Amino acid sequence: MHRGGTGLVARRSVGAAAHTSAGTAIGVVLALVVAAGVLIGGPNPSVAAADVVGPGLAYVPGVPSRIADTRLGLRSQRLTDRQVRVDLGEWLAADVDSVLVSLTVVGSRGWAVATPAGAPAPGTSHVNLADPGAASGLAVVRVSDARAIDVHTSGPAVREVIVDLLGTFVAAEAPRAGRLVGLGPHRLIDTRDSGVVPAGGVLGVSLPAGVPSDAVALAVNITVIPHGPSGYVTAMAGGAPVPDTSLLNVGGTGRIRATAAIVPASGDGIALYTTVAADLIVDVSGYFTGPSAEASADGRFVPFDPGVRRVDTRYSDAGWVRAGSTLEVGTGADGGMFFGTVTMVDTTEAGYVTLHAAGSPRPLASTANANGPLEVVSNSAIVAMSERGIAVFSSHGTHVVVDQYGVFTGARALTSGTAVSSSGAMPADTTGRCDTIAEGVPPLEGADEARTVVRIGTSVDGRAIRAEYHGPPEPSQVVLIVGQVHGNECAPLLFVDAVRRHRWRDVGVWLVPTLNPDGYAALSRYNAAGVDLNKDGGTMSQPETRALMRFTAMVAPAMTVHVHSPNGQVAWYGSGRYVANAPQRSGAGLTGPLAARIADATGLSFTGAGERVSSTAWFLWQGQRSVLAGHEALLVELYAVSAHEVPGARPRPPTRSIAAVRDHCRAIVSLIEGSFA
């Protein structure tokens, strides 16, 4: 039994050893990748100085058709190992100016961009391939006088090129049909909330509210989360046959991919077909008018010839886009909506980017998804512009490249006037904190019940990290409780309140209300450096992490309780490897039985956790074991109490009332003290 007053016992210090920063490591990898010729676009990374625009065009949807496939020698001529010519003469009417195509590349790595036949590669890209397999991208390409286009690639590593024709654009001064009308970007359907679409299944998606029944197409973004081996997804008008084309290729279970698409529509909406069991997500940004619309010059497409690289943070003053930040990008020429490509380069972890009008609220939608660190992922986008251009929000650290290929005419979106920092980044969430957006959630400030309050460290932005001692001056055991690590998890504030209100008789508790005061202030999962502290237990790269490790070594707690939300579960962490629901076999002699009792008392799901070994990340509890041998930890993951809580969690976990979660917290606190009786 440990008896050490309030537990301030000298242990070996933490944080003296030098750590390689994430930025340094990523910079080294980026240099290697660029040297290998993997990344994106042609030889000139600079941003173009001027826009060269074409005429205003109306969209004419077609029956999706495969027009070129180098694997079969179908209507394609390989001019060099970096250039493929596609003859479109037999497919196009005389008045066609540009074509809408889905461009697929197959190989080990590289990029591709399409141009009018005979035009040089413009130093931009339509699609990027970072891993062996296939990748697709949407492109609008002007056709040459010879009615052909060229596909330029990065080299022999891009072995095959496939081109599917989806529609055409024709010159028009004030058309009725074929004009883009922007919608407030929003999610039409997310089958994570309704059920997986089986392999060979068709998912119908109704027209959005307010869209006329004769609309000829929808501008959407399709995200696929596969639950099986590789396959593809395509789209068509509601009620139409499945076309012999693909929009998106997927590479196996859990590998999320997304593509922009202009999908033909009918009165029944649109439909998606998948060859692999998958969750499908559809976000909409606009629709193309039908013949009943009024004649107007607004909504016509104006192509850039050639495309323009608007930003490449690898070479610009904007620099690295950190997790939870937004980069504003100017879009030059007049117009109401942007068409182009966004590429994430050298991602820090799995996550997503969302494009929207700069200065406007960020929608609940995503543009492109990364599945892990050091990825290169691109996708096209059709989004509204403001006078400030577009904004790129990133949920994770990444470099960002934005290429623009044109605009749709019309008025620009209004801005909210939100200021952007000189670095181009601003906090992702500026609406408040958990205690100000969720009625009934107590603030973290205030520790009147505490016997002692000490400052254990300082956050990236200079905020104090404090620990409060609750309990007797001579406790039988000391427990460390970390109340909040992710600033957008609100239910842990109820747990902090329960710890403060409980009368600790025998057990002493050191409570860290929040390890992430910067994230708490910004309603962000990440700290001010864009790091998920819960995954920083191995490198201990952040001052907040090092503060916890030092404090763990000092107080030598019998166990640590880590509090999270929103999934409603309780788990033990101890020595040994993972053995599901068998804590006695994994060395968690204290936290295993305690987790089981908590599950019985509260209904939280009981999930044994054991040791988790990763080459890229340790959790905080694993870092604690490196400074306190044999240390055990308990995960308490409460149910969400607010719709604003962890907004990216999918499927959406159930939200419980403040009263119900508060009752869970009280019961758990009592069981923690009772475990030492």
C-alpha positions in Angstrom: 0.0 0.0 0.0 1.3 3.4 -0.9 1.0 6.1 1.8 2.7 9.3 0.7 0.7 12.2 1.9 -0.8 13.7 -1.2 1.3 11.5 -3.4 4.1 13.9 -4.3 6.8 11.3 -4.5 10.1 11.9 -6.4 10.4 9.7 -9.5 12.7 9.9 -12.5 12.2 13.0 -14.5 10.4 13.1 -17.9 11.1 15.3 -20.9 14.9 15.6 -20.6 15.5 13.5 -23.7 15.4 15.2 -27.1 12.5 14.4 -29.4 12.4 14.6 -33.2 9.6 17.0 -34.0 6.8 15.8 -36.3 7.5 18.8 -38.6 11.2 17.7 -39.0 10.2 14.1 -39.7 7.6 15.1 -42.2 9.9 17.5 -43.9 12.4 14.7 -44.5 9.8 12.4 -45.9 8.4 15.2 -48.1 11.9 15.8 -49.6 12.3 12.1 -50.4 8.8 11.9 -52.0 9.4 15.0 -54.1 12.7 13.6 -55.2 11.0 10.3 -56.2 8.6 12.2 -58.5 5.5 11.1 -56.8 3.8 14.4 -56.2 1.6 16.6 -57.9 1.6 18.5 -61.1 4.3 19.6 -63.4 7.7 21.2 -62.9 6.6 24.7 -61.9 5.3 25.0 -58.4 4.7 28.7 -58.6 1.2 30.2 -58.7 0.1 31.6 -62.0 0.0 35.3 -62.4 -3.0 35.7 -64.6 -6.2 33.9 -65.6 -6.8 33.1 -69.3 -10.5 32.3 -69.6 -12.7 30.8 -72.3 -16.3 31.5 -73.2 -19.4 31.0 -71.0 -20.7 27.4 -71.4 -23.8 25.5 -70.6 -23.7 21.8 -69.5 -25.3 19.1 -71.5 -25.4 15.7 -69.7 -24.8 12.5 -71.6 -24.9 8.8 -71.1 -21.7 7.9 -69.2 -19.5 6.1 -71.7 -16.0 4.7 -71.7 -14.1 6.4 -74.5 -10.5 5.4 -73.9 -8.6 2.6 -72.1 -4.9 2.1 -72.7 -5.2 -1.4 -71.2 -7.3 -2.4 -74.2 -5.9 0.0 -76.8 -9.3 1.6 -76.9 -9.3 5.0 -78.8 -6.0 6.0 -77.2 -2.5 6.6 -78.7 0.5 6.6 -76.4 2.7 9.4 -77.8 5.4 9.1 -75.1 5.7 7.4 -71.7 4.2 10.6 -70.3 1.5 11.5 -72.8 -1.6 9.7 -74.1 -3.8 11.2 -76.8 -7.6 10.5 -76.8 -9.6 11.0 -80.0 -13.1 12.3 -79.3 -14.2 13.1 -82.8 -16.9 10.4 -83.2 -18.4 11.3 -79.8 -18.8 15.1 -80.0 -21.2 17.4 -81.7 -19.7 20.3 -83.6 -20.6 22.9 -81.0 -18.8 21.2 -78.1 -16.2 23.4 -76.5 -15.2 21.2 -73.4 -15.9 17.7 -72.1 -16.6 16.5 -68.6 -14.6 13.3 -68.0 -13.7 11.0 -65.2 -9.9 10.4 -65.5 -8.6 7.1 -64.0 -4.9 6.2 -63.7 -3.5 2.8 -62.8 0.0 2.2 -61.5 2.3 2.5 -58.5 2.5 6.3 -58.0 2.3 9.6 -59.8 -0.1 12.2 -61.2 -2.0 13.0 -64.4 -3.6 16.1 -65.9 -5.7 16.4 -69.1 -5.3 19.3 -71.7 -6.5 20.1 -75.2 -4.5 17.9 -77.6 -1.1 19.5 -78.3 -1.1 21.8 -75.3 1.8 21.4 -72.8 1.2 20.1 -69.3 0.2 23.2 -67.2 2.0 22.4 -63.9 -1.3 21.3 -62.2 -2.9 17.9 -61.7 -6.4 16.4 -61.9 -5.6 13.1 -60.1 -2.9 11.8 -57.9 -1.8 8.2 -57.1 0.3 7.6 -54.0 -0.1 3.9 -53.5 -0.2 0.9 -56.0 -3.7 0.6 -57.5 -6.1 3.0 -59.2 -7.2 6.5 -58.6 -9.8 8.7 -60.3 -10.6 12.4 -60.7 -13.1 14.7 -62.3 -11.9 17.0 -65.1 -13.4 19.6 -67.5 -11.1 19.7 -70.5 -11.3 22.0 -73.6 -11.0 20.0 -76.8 -8.6 20.9 -79.6 -9.6 21.8 -83.1 -8.8 18.2 -84.0 -11.5 17.1 -81.4 -9.0 15.4 -79.1 -7.5 15.7 -75.6 -4.1 14.7 -74.1 -3.5 13.1 -70.8 -0.1 14.0 -69.4 1.3 11.8 -66.6 4.3 11.9 -64.3 6.0 9.0 -66.0 6.1 5.2 -66.5 4.9 4.6 -62.9 1.5 5.6 -64.2 1.0 2.5 -66.4 -2.5 2.9 -67.7 -5.0 5.7 -68.4 -8.8 5.3 -68.6 -11.2 8.1 -69.7 -15.0 8.0 -69.2 -17.1 10.7 -71.0 -19.8 12.1 -68.7 -21.1 15.1 -70.5 -20.2 18.2 -72.6 -20.2 22.0 -72.4 -21.4 24.2 -75.3 -21.2 27.9 -75.8 -24.3 29.8 -74.7 -25.0 33.5 -73.9 -28.2 33.1 -71.8 -29.3 29.5 -71.7 -32.3 28.0 -69.9 -30.9 24.5 -69.3 -27.4 23.6 -68.2 -26.8 26.4 -65.7 -25.4 25.7 -62.3 -27.4 26.9 -59.3 -25.5 26.7 -56.1 -27.1 25.2 -53.0 -25.9 25.7 -49.5 -23.6 22.7 -49.3 -25.1 19.9 -47.2 -25.3 16.2 -46.8 -28.0 14.4 -48.7 -27.4 10.9 -47.4 -25.0 9.0 -45.1 -25.6 5.2 -44.9 -23.5 5.0 -41.8 -26.8 6.2 -40.2 -29.0 3.7 -42.0 -27.0 0.6 -43.1 -24.3 -0.7 -45.5 -25.1 -0.9 -49.2 -24.4 -4.5 -50.3 -22.1 -5.4 -53.1 -24.1 -5.0 -56.4 -26.5 -2.7 -54.6 -28.1 0.5 -55.9 -28.7 3.4 -53.6 -31.4 5.9 -54.6 -30.9 9.6 -53.6 -33.9 11.9 -54.0 -33.6 15.4 -55.4 -32.8 18.0 -52.6 -35.7 20.1 -51.4 -36.4 23.0 -53.8 -34.7 21.5 -56.8 -37.0 21.4 -59.9 -38.0 18.0 -61.2 -36.5 18.7 -64.6 -33.0 19.6 -63.3 -30.6 17.8 -65.6 -27.8 17.0 -63.1 -26.6 17.4 -59.5 -23.1 18.6 -58.5 -22.2 16.3 -55.6 -19.3 14.8 -53.7 -19.4 11.1 -53.2 -17.5 9.4 -50.3 -17.1 5.7 -50.1 -16.2 3.6 -47.0 -15.7 0.1 -48.3 -16.5 -3.0 -46.2 -14.9 -5.5 -48.5 -12.1 -5.9 -51.1 -11.4 -3.6 -54.0 -14.1 -2.5 -56.3 -15.7 0.6 -57.8 -18.7 3.0 -57.5 -20.5 4.7 -60.3 -23.6 7.0 -60.5 -26.5 7.6 -62.9 -29.9 9.2 -63.0 -32.6 7.7 -60.8 -34.2 4.8 -62.7 -31.5 4.7 -65.4 -29.5 1.5 -66.2 -26.1 1.1 -64.5 -23.5 2.5 -66.9 -20.3 0.7 -68.0 -18.1 3.3 -66.4 -16.7 4.1 -63.0 -16.4 7.3 -60.9 -14.4 6.0 -58.0 -12.1 3.0 -57.4 -11.7 1.7 -53.8 -8.8 -0.3 -52.5 -10.1 -2.5 -49.7 -11.9 -2.5 -46.3 -11.9 0.9 -44.5 -9.9 2.8 -47.2 -12.0 5.9 -47.5 -12.1 7.6 -50.9 -14.1 10.5 -52.4 -14.8 12.0 -55.7 -16.6 15.0 -57.0 -19.2 14.3 -59.7 -21.8 15.9 -61.9 -24.4 13.2 -62.0 -27.4 13.1 -64.5 -30.7 13.5 -62.6 -34.3 12.6 -63.2 -37.5 13.3 -61.3 -36.4 10.3 -59.1 -33.1 12.0 -58.3 -29.8 10.1 -58.7 -28.6 6.6 -58.0 -25.3 5.1 -56.9 -24.1 1.6 -57.8 -21.3 -0.2 -55.9 -19.5 -3.4 -56.7 -18.3 -3.7 -53.1 -20.2 -3.6 -49.8 -19.8 0.0 -48.6 -21.1 3.0 -46.8 -21.9 5.8 -49.2 -22.1 9.5 -48.4 -23.4 12.1 -50.8 -22.9 15.9 -50.2 -24.5 18.3 -52.7 -23.3 21.8 -53.7 -25.7 22.6 -56.6 -27.9 21.5 -59.5 -27.9 22.2 -63.3 -31.1 23.7 -64.6 -33.6 22.1 -66.9 -35.6 23.6 -69.8 -38.2 25.1 -67.5 -35.7 27.5 -66.0 -35.6 31.2 -67.0 -32.9 32.3 -69.5 -29.9 33.8 -67.7 -26.1 34.3 -68.1 -25.6 33.2 -64.5 -24.4 29.6 -63.8 -22.5 29.2 -67.1 -19.0 27.5 -66.8 -16.0 29.6 -67.8 -12.9 27.4 -68.3 -9.4 28.5 -67.6 -7.0 27.7 -70.4 -4.7 26.5 -68.9 -5.5 25.7 -65.3 -4.0 27.8 -62.5 -2.2 26.7 -59.4 -3.6 29.0 -56.7 -1.6 27.8 -53.7 1.0 25.2 -52.8 1.8 25.4 -49.1 5.0 23.5 -49.6 6.5 26.6 -51.4 4.3 29.5 -50.1 4.3 31.8 -47.1 1.1 30.1 -45.9 3.0 27.1 -44.8 1.8 23.9 -43.2 -2.0 23.8 -42.5 -2.2 22.5 -39.0 -5.1 20.3 -37.7 -8.3 22.2 -37.1 -7.2 25.2 -39.1 -8.6 26.9 -42.2 -6.5 28.3 -45.2 -8.1 31.0 -47.3 -7.2 30.9 -51.0 -7.8 33.7 -53.5 -9.6 32.6 -56.7 -8.9 35.5 -59.0 -11.4 35.9 -61.9 -15.0 36.9 -61.5 -17.6 34.2 -60.8 -19.8 32.8 -58.2 -18.6 29.2 -57.9 -15.1 27.6 -58.0 -14.2 24.5 -60.0 -10.8 22.9 -59.3 -8.8 20.3 -57.4 -7.5 20.2 -53.9 -4.7 17.9 -52.9 -3.5 16.9 -49.5 0.2 16.3 -49.3 2.1 14.5 -46.5 -0.8 14.2 -44.1 -0.1 13.7 -40.4 -2.9 11.2 -39.8 -6.3 10.1 -41.1 -8.7 13.0 -41.6 -10.4 15.1 -44.2 -10.5 18.6 -45.8 -13.6 20.7 -46.5 -13.8 23.4 -49.2 -16.3 26.2 -48.8 -16.7 30.0 -49.5 -14.1 31.9 -47.5 -15.7 33.8 -44.6 -18.8 31.6 -44.5 -19.7 28.9 -41.9 -18.1 25.6 -42.6 -20.7 23.1 -43.8 -21.2 19.5 -42.5 -19.6 18.1 -45.6 -16.2 16.8 -46.7 -14.2 17.2 -49.9 -11.4 14.7 -49.7 -10.3 12.0 -47.2 -6.9 10.7 -46.0 -6.6 7.3 -44.4 -3.4 7.8 -42.5 -0.1 9.6 -42.3 2.2 10.6 -45.2 -0.6 10.3 -47.8 -1.2 12.2 -51.1 -4.9 12.5 -51.8 -6.7 14.7 -54.3 -10.3 15.4 -55.4 -12.1 18.0 -57.5 -14.6 20.4 -56.0 -17.4 22.7 -57.1 -18.0 25.2 -54.2 -19.2 28.7 -53.7 -16.7 31.6 -53.7 -16.8 34.8 -51.7 -14.9 38.0 -52.4 -12.1 36.5 -50.4 -12.1 33.3 -52.4 -12.5 29.8 -51.0 -11.5 28.3 -47.6 -9.8 24.9 -47.0 -10.5 23.5 -43.6 -8.3 20.5 -42.6 -9.1 18.2 -39.7 -5.4 17.1 -39.6 -2.0 18.5 -40.4 -1.2 18.6 -44.1 0.2 20.6 -46.9 -2.4 21.8 -49.4 -2.3 22.3 -53.1 -5.2 24.0 -54.9 -5.5 24.1 -58.7 -8.3 26.0 -60.4 -9.7 25.1 -63.8 -12.6 27.6 -64.1 -15.5 29.3 -62.5 -19.3 29.3 -62.8 -20.7 32.8 -63.4 -22.9 34.5 -60.9 -22.8 36.5 -57.7 -20.3 35.6 -55.0 -21.3 34.4 -51.5 -21.5 36.8 -48.7 -18.9 36.7 -45.9 -19.3 36.8 -42.2 -16.3 39.1 -41.8 -14.3 36.6 -39.7 -10.7 37.6 -39.7 -8.0 35.3 -40.8 -4.5 35.3 -39.3 -1.5 36.4 -41.3 -0.4 32.8 -41.6 -3.7 32.1 -43.4 -5.0 29.9 -40.6 -7.8 30.4 -38.2 -9.4 28.2 -35.6 -11.9 25.6 -36.9 -14.5 26.3 -34.3 -15.1 29.8 -33.0 -18.6 29.3 -31.7 -17.7 28.8 -28.0 -16.7 26.1 -25.6 -18.4 23.0 -24.4 -19.9 24.9 -21.4 -21.2 27.7 -23.6 -22.8 25.7 -26.4 -24.3 22.8 -24.4 -26.8 24.0 -21.9 -26.3 22.4 -18.5 -22.6 21.5 -19.0 -20.5 23.1 -16.1 -17.4 25.1 -16.9 -14.0 23.7 -16.0 -13.1 26.9 -14.1 -13.5 26.8 -10.4 -12.1 24.4 -7.8 -13.5 25.6 -4.5 -13.7 22.1 -3.2 -10.0 21.3 -3.8 -7.6 21.1 -1.0 -4.7 22.0 -3.2 -4.3 23.4 -6.7 -0.9 23.3 -8.5 0.3 24.3 -12.0 1.8 21.3 -13.6 2.6 22.7 -17.0 1.9 25.2 -19.8 0.1 24.7 -23.1 1.4 25.6 -26.6 -0.5 28.9 -26.4 0.6 29.6 -22.9 -2.4 28.5 -20.9 -1.9 27.0 -17.5 -2.4 23.2 -17.0 -3.5 22.7 -13.4 -4.1 19.8 -11.1 -6.4 19.8 -8.1 -6.1 17.6 -5.1 -9.3 16.2 -3.5 -9.4 14.0 -0.5 -7.7 13.4 2.9 -4.2 14.7 3.7 -3.1 11.0 4.3 -4.8 8.9 1.7 -4.7 5.1 1.5 -4.2 5.4 -2.3 -3.8 8.1 -4.9 -5.8 8.1 -8.2 -5.0 10.5 -11.1 -8.0 11.6 -13.2 -7.5 13.3 -16.5 -10.9 15.0 -17.1 -10.6 16.2 -20.7 -8.0 15.6 -23.4 -10.1 16.5 -26.5 -11.6 20.0 -26.3 -14.7 19.1 -28.4 -15.7 16.3 -25.9 -18.2 17.9 -23.6 -19.5 15.1 -21.3 -16.1 14.9 -19.5 -16.9 18.2 -17.9 -19.8 16.5 -16.0 -17.2 14.0 -14.7 -14.9 16.8 -13.5 -17.9 18.3 -11.7 -18.7 14.9 -10.1 -15.1 14.4 -8.9 -15.2 17.9 -7.3 -18.5 17.3 -5.5 -17.7 13.8 -4.2 -16.5 13.5 -0.6 -13.3 11.5 -0.9 -12.8 9.9 2.5 -9.9 7.4 2.1 -8.7 7.8 -1.5 -6.8 10.9 -2.6 -7.5 12.2 -6.1 -5.4 14.4 -8.3 -7.7 15.9 -10.9 -6.4 17.5 -14.1 -9.7 19.2 -15.3 -8.2 19.5 -18.8 -4.9 18.5 -20.3 -5.7 20.6 -23.4 -6.8 24.1 -22.3 -6.2 25.4 -25.9 -8.5 22.8 -27.4 -11.1 23.5 -24.6 -11.0 27.2 -25.5 -11.4 26.5 -29.3 -13.8 23.5 -29.1 -11.2 21.5 -30.9 -10.0 17.9 -30.6 -6.4 19.1 -31.1 -4.0 21.3 -29.2 -2.8 24.6 -30.6 -0.1 22.8 -32.5 -2.6 20.6 -34.3 -1.7 17.5 -32.4 -4.1 14.9 -30.9 -2.6 14.6 -27.4 -4.1 11.2 -26.8 -1.8 9.8 -29.5 1.3 11.6 -28.3 2.3 9.2 -25.5 5.2 7.8 -27.5 7.0 10.8 -28.9 5.8 13.1 -26.1 6.3 15.9 -28.6 3.9 18.4 -26.9 4.3 20.4 -23.7 0.9 19.2 -22.5 1.9 15.5 -22.8 5.2 16.1 -21.1 3.5 17.8 -18.2 1.3 14.8 -17.7 4.2 12.4 -17.8 6.2 14.4 -15.3 3.2 14.6 -12.9 2.5 10.9 -13.3 6.1 10.1 -12.2 5.8 12.5 -9.3 2.6 11.3 -7.7 2.9 7.6 -8.7 -0.9 7.0 -8.7 -2.3 3.5 -8.2 -4.2 4.1 -11.5 -5.1 6.9 -13.9 -8.7 7.5 -15.2 -8.9 8.9 -18.7 -12.3 10.5 -19.4 -13.6 10.8 -23.0 -16.9 10.8 -25.0 -19.1 10.1 -27.0 -19.4 6.3 -27.5 -20.6 5.1 -24.1 -18.0 2.5 -23.0 -15.6 1.6 -20.3 -12.3 -0.2 -20.7 -9.3 -1.2 -18.8 -5.6 -0.8 -19.7 -3.0 -2.9 -18.1 0.0 -5.1 -18.9 -0.1 -7.8 -21.5 -1.8 -7.9 -25.0 -5.4 -7.4 -26.0 -7.7 -10.2 -24.8 -11.4 -9.1 -25.4 -13.5 -9.1 -22.2 -10.9 -11.0 -20.3 -9.0 -8.5 -18.0 -7.9 -11.2 -15.6 -5.8 -12.6 -18.4 -4.2 -9.4 -19.3 -2.7 -8.3 -16.0 -5.2 -5.5 -15.3 -5.8 -6.6 -11.7 -7.2 -3.3 -10.6 -8.8 -1.6 -13.6 -10.2 -4.7 -15.2 -12.6 -5.7 -12.4 -13.4 -2.0 -11.9 -14.4 -1.6 -15.5 -16.7 -4.6 -15.3 -18.4 -3.2 -12.2 -18.9 0.2 -13.9 -20.4 -1.5 -16.9 -22.8 -3.4 -14.7 -23.8 -0.3 -12.8 -24.2 2.1 -15.7 -24.9 0.1 -18.8 -21.7 1.5 -20.5 -20.3 -1.1 -23.0 -17.5 -3.1 -21.4 -14.5 -3.4 -23.8 -11.2 -4.9 -22.6 -8.3 -3.1 -24.1 -5.0 -4.4 -22.9 -1.7 -3.2 -24.5 -1.8 -1.6 -27.9 1.4 -1.4 -29.8 1.7 1.0 -32.8 4.7 2.1 -34.8 3.2 5.6 -35.2 1.5 6.4 -32.0 1.2 5.5 -28.3 -1.8 6.6 -26.3 -1.2 8.7 -23.2 -1.7 5.7 -20.9 1.1 3.9 -22.7 3.4 6.9 -22.2 2.5 6.8 -18.5 3.7 3.1 -18.4 7.1 4.2 -19.8 7.6 6.5 -16.7 5.8 4.3 -14.1 6.3 0.6 -14.7 3.2 -1.6 -14.4 0.9 1.4 -14.3 -2.8 0.6 -14.9 -5.4 3.0 -16.5 -9.1 3.1 -16.9 -10.9 4.5 -19.9 -14.3 6.1 -19.1 -16.0 7.1 -22.4 -19.3 8.8 -21.6 -22.2 9.3 -23.9 -22.5 12.6 -25.7 -24.6 15.3 -24.1 -24.7 17.8 -27.1 -25.2 17.6 -30.8 -22.1 19.8 -31.1 -20.0 17.2 -29.4 -17.4 15.4 -31.6 -19.3 16.4 -34.7 -17.3 14.1 -37.0 -18.1 10.9 -35.1 -19.7 8.3 -37.3 -22.0 6.6 -37.0 -23.5 9.2 -34.8 -23.5 7.9 -31.2 -26.7 8.4 -29.1 -26.9 11.6 -27.2 -28.1 11.2 -23.6 -29.5 13.8 -21.3 -27.4 15.9 -18.9 -29.2 14.2 -16.0 -28.5 10.7 -17.2 -24.8 11.3 -17.9 -24.4 13.1 -14.6 -25.9 10.0 -12.8 -23.3 7.8 -14.6 -20.5 10.1 -13.4 -21.6 10.0 -9.8 -21.9 6.2 -9.9 -18.5 5.8 -11.5 -16.8 8.1 -9.0 -18.3 6.1 -6.1 -17.1 2.9 -7.6 -13.6 4.3 -8.1 -13.3 5.0 -4.3 -15.0 1.7 -3.5 -12.4 -0.3 -5.5 -9.9 0.4 -2.7 -12.1 -0.5 0.2 
